[in-house]
Amino acid sequence: MSKILIIDDAYFVRIKIRNFLEGLGYEVFDAANGTLGLLAYDEINPDLVFCDVTMPEMGGIIFLKTLIAKHPDAKVVMLTSASEQSLIMEALTLGAKNFLVKPFDEDKAIEVIHTLLG
Protein backbone atom coordinates (compact mmCIF):
# COMPACT_ATOMS: atom_id res chain seq x y z
CA MET A 1 0.00 0.00 0.00
CA SER A 2 1.43 3.39 -1.00
CA LYS A 3 1.89 6.06 1.67
CA ILE A 4 0.87 9.66 1.03
CA LEU A 5 1.72 12.65 3.21
CA ILE A 6 -0.55 15.71 3.21
CA ILE A 7 0.93 19.01 4.38
CA ASP A 8 -1.58 21.83 4.80
CA ASP A 9 -2.23 24.32 7.58
CA ALA A 10 -6.01 24.04 7.15
CA TYR A 11 -7.27 21.12 9.22
CA PHE A 12 -10.48 20.76 7.18
CA VAL A 13 -8.42 20.51 3.97
CA ARG A 14 -6.25 17.77 5.46
CA ILE A 15 -9.34 15.84 6.58
CA LYS A 16 -11.05 16.20 3.20
CA ILE A 17 -7.96 15.03 1.29
CA ARG A 18 -7.31 12.26 3.84
CA ASN A 19 -10.84 10.89 3.42
CA PHE A 20 -10.51 11.02 -0.36
CA LEU A 21 -7.15 9.24 -0.41
CA GLU A 22 -8.10 6.63 2.19
CA GLY A 23 -11.18 5.90 0.08
CA LEU A 24 -8.79 5.08 -2.76
CA GLY A 25 -6.90 2.67 -0.52
CA TYR A 26 -3.82 4.73 0.37
CA GLU A 27 -2.19 4.94 3.79
CA VAL A 28 -2.38 8.64 4.68
CA PHE A 29 -0.39 10.84 7.06
CA ASP A 30 -0.61 14.58 7.59
CA ALA A 31 1.24 17.58 8.95
CA ALA A 32 0.13 21.16 9.64
CA ASN A 33 3.17 22.96 8.17
CA GLY A 34 6.43 22.42 6.33
CA THR A 35 8.52 22.00 9.48
CA LEU A 36 6.30 19.17 10.71
CA GLY A 37 6.11 17.85 7.16
CA LEU A 38 9.89 17.42 6.98
CA LEU A 39 9.87 15.51 10.26
CA ALA A 40 6.99 13.32 9.06
CA TYR A 41 8.71 12.67 5.72
CA ASP A 42 11.86 11.41 7.43
CA GLU A 43 9.80 9.23 9.78
CA ILE A 44 7.41 7.61 7.30
CA ASN A 45 9.21 7.92 3.94
CA PRO A 46 6.02 8.47 1.91
CA ASP A 47 5.67 7.58 -1.75
CA LEU A 48 3.97 10.90 -2.52
CA VAL A 49 3.48 14.27 -0.83
CA PHE A 50 0.65 16.76 -1.30
CA CYS A 51 1.87 20.14 -0.02
CA ASP A 52 0.08 23.47 0.27
CA VAL A 53 2.03 26.42 -1.11
CA THR A 54 1.07 29.00 1.52
CA MET A 55 1.42 28.04 5.19
CA PRO A 56 2.69 29.71 8.37
CA GLU A 57 6.00 28.75 9.99
CA MET A 58 7.41 27.03 6.87
CA GLY A 59 5.59 27.45 3.60
CA GLY A 60 5.46 25.02 0.72
CA ILE A 61 8.27 26.53 -1.36
CA ILE A 62 10.79 26.40 1.50
CA PHE A 63 9.56 22.89 2.38
CA LEU A 64 10.07 21.79 -1.23
CA LYS A 65 13.59 23.30 -1.47
CA THR A 66 14.61 21.65 1.80
CA LEU A 67 13.06 18.28 0.95
CA ILE A 68 14.49 18.05 -2.57
CA ALA A 69 17.97 18.98 -1.28
CA LYS A 70 17.81 16.04 1.13
CA HIS A 71 15.65 13.63 -0.93
CA PRO A 72 16.09 14.48 -4.65
CA ASP A 73 13.73 11.69 -5.75
CA ALA A 74 10.82 12.87 -3.57
CA LYS A 75 7.51 13.13 -5.40
CA VAL A 76 5.71 16.32 -4.40
CA VAL A 77 2.42 17.67 -5.73
CA MET A 78 1.79 21.28 -4.75
CA LEU A 79 -1.67 22.44 -3.69
CA THR A 80 -2.53 26.02 -4.53
CA SER A 81 -5.27 28.55 -5.00
CA ALA A 82 -5.79 29.95 -8.47
CA SER A 83 -4.14 33.23 -7.45
CA GLU A 84 -0.75 31.62 -6.70
CA GLN A 85 0.33 30.69 -10.23
CA SER A 86 3.76 32.35 -10.04
CA LEU A 87 4.55 30.27 -6.95
CA ILE A 88 3.54 27.12 -8.82
CA MET A 89 5.98 27.88 -11.62
CA GLU A 90 8.71 28.33 -9.00
CA ALA A 91 7.74 25.04 -7.34
CA LEU A 92 7.84 23.14 -10.63
CA THR A 93 11.27 24.60 -11.34
CA LEU A 94 12.44 23.49 -7.88
CA GLY A 95 11.34 19.90 -8.40
CA ALA A 96 7.62 19.58 -7.72
CA LYS A 97 6.17 16.89 -9.98
CA ASN A 98 2.78 18.51 -10.49
CA PHE A 99 0.21 20.78 -8.90
CA LEU A 100 -3.50 20.83 -8.14
CA VAL A 101 -5.65 23.93 -7.70
CA LYS A 102 -7.81 23.79 -4.56
CA PRO A 103 -10.48 22.68 -4.35
CA PHE A 104 -9.10 20.04 -6.69
CA ASP A 105 -11.04 17.92 -9.15
CA GLU A 106 -10.97 14.33 -7.87
CA ASP A 107 -10.55 12.83 -11.35
CA LYS A 108 -7.55 15.10 -11.98
CA ALA A 109 -6.08 14.12 -8.60
CA ILE A 110 -6.46 10.42 -9.41
CA GLU A 111 -4.76 10.98 -12.77
CA VAL A 112 -1.83 12.78 -11.08
CA ILE A 113 -1.50 10.07 -8.42
CA HIS A 114 -1.54 7.24 -10.96
CA THR A 115 1.01 9.01 -13.13
CA LEU A 116 3.41 9.46 -10.21
CA LEU A 117 2.85 6.16 -8.42
CA GLY A 118 2.20 3.94 -11.41
N, C-alpha and C positions, 0 to 999 in steps of 0.2 A: 504494500500500500504506500503510495507516495505521500510525502509530508509537505504541507504548505504552511508558510508563516505569513500572517497578516500583520502589517504595521500601520496603524492609523490611530490618531488621537481621539477620534469620535467613537465612543463605546458602541453606539447603535450601529455604526457602519461595520465595526468588527463583528458584531453579532449577526448582522444580515449576511455578510460575506461568509462567515463561519457556517451558518445554517445552509447556505447555498452549496458550499464546497463539501460539507459533510454529507449532504444529500446526494452528491456525486460519488461518494465513497472515499474521499480523501481524509487523511489524518490532519487535523488543523490545530495550529498554535497561533497565539496572537501576542502583540506587544503594543503599548500605548505611545511609543515614540522611538526615534532612531537609536537612542542609547540603549534602551531595553531590547530593541530589535537586534542589535549587534550581539548582546549577551545571549539572547534566545537562539540566534543563528549558530553561534559557537557550541551551544549546548545540544541542539537538536539536529543540526546539519540538514535543513530542509531541502527538498528537491526544487522548490519554487518559492519565491517571495512576492507578495503583493504589498507595495509600499506607497503610502500617501506622500505627495510632494510637500505639502505645507503642514508642519507640525511644530509645536513648541519644543524646547530643549534641544533636540537635534532633528532638523527637517530631513526630508527625503533625499535631497541632493547630497548633503553631507554624509548621510547614511550610505548612499550608493557609492560615493567616492571612497569612503573608508572600507566598505565591504569588498569592493572590487580590488582594492589594493591588497587586501589580505586573502581574498578568495576570488581570483580572476575568472573562474568558471561559474560563479554564482548566476543563477537565472532570476532576474528581478523584473517584475512588471510594475510600472508606476501607475498610481491612481491619481487622477487630477480632475479639477473642475475645468470647464471649457475656457475659462479666462486665463489659464496658466500655460498656454501653448509654448511660450518661449522657454519655460522651465522644462517642458517635455523634450524639446529639441536638445537642451543641454544634457538631460538625463540619458537620452539615446546616444549622444556622443560619448558620454562617460561609461557606457556599457549596459544600460538597461536594455532588455530584450524586446520590450513592447510597452504599450501603455493602454489604459482604459479610462474613458471619461466617466466620472460618477454623475448620476447613478448609471452603472454600466449595464449594457444589454447582455443578458445571460447567454444567448447564443454566441455572441462575440467573445465573451469570457471563455466559454467552452472551447471555441476554436483556438484561442490563444493558448490555453492550457494544453490542449492536445498537440499543438505545434511544438511547444517547448518540452513537454514530457513524453511525447511519442504515443 
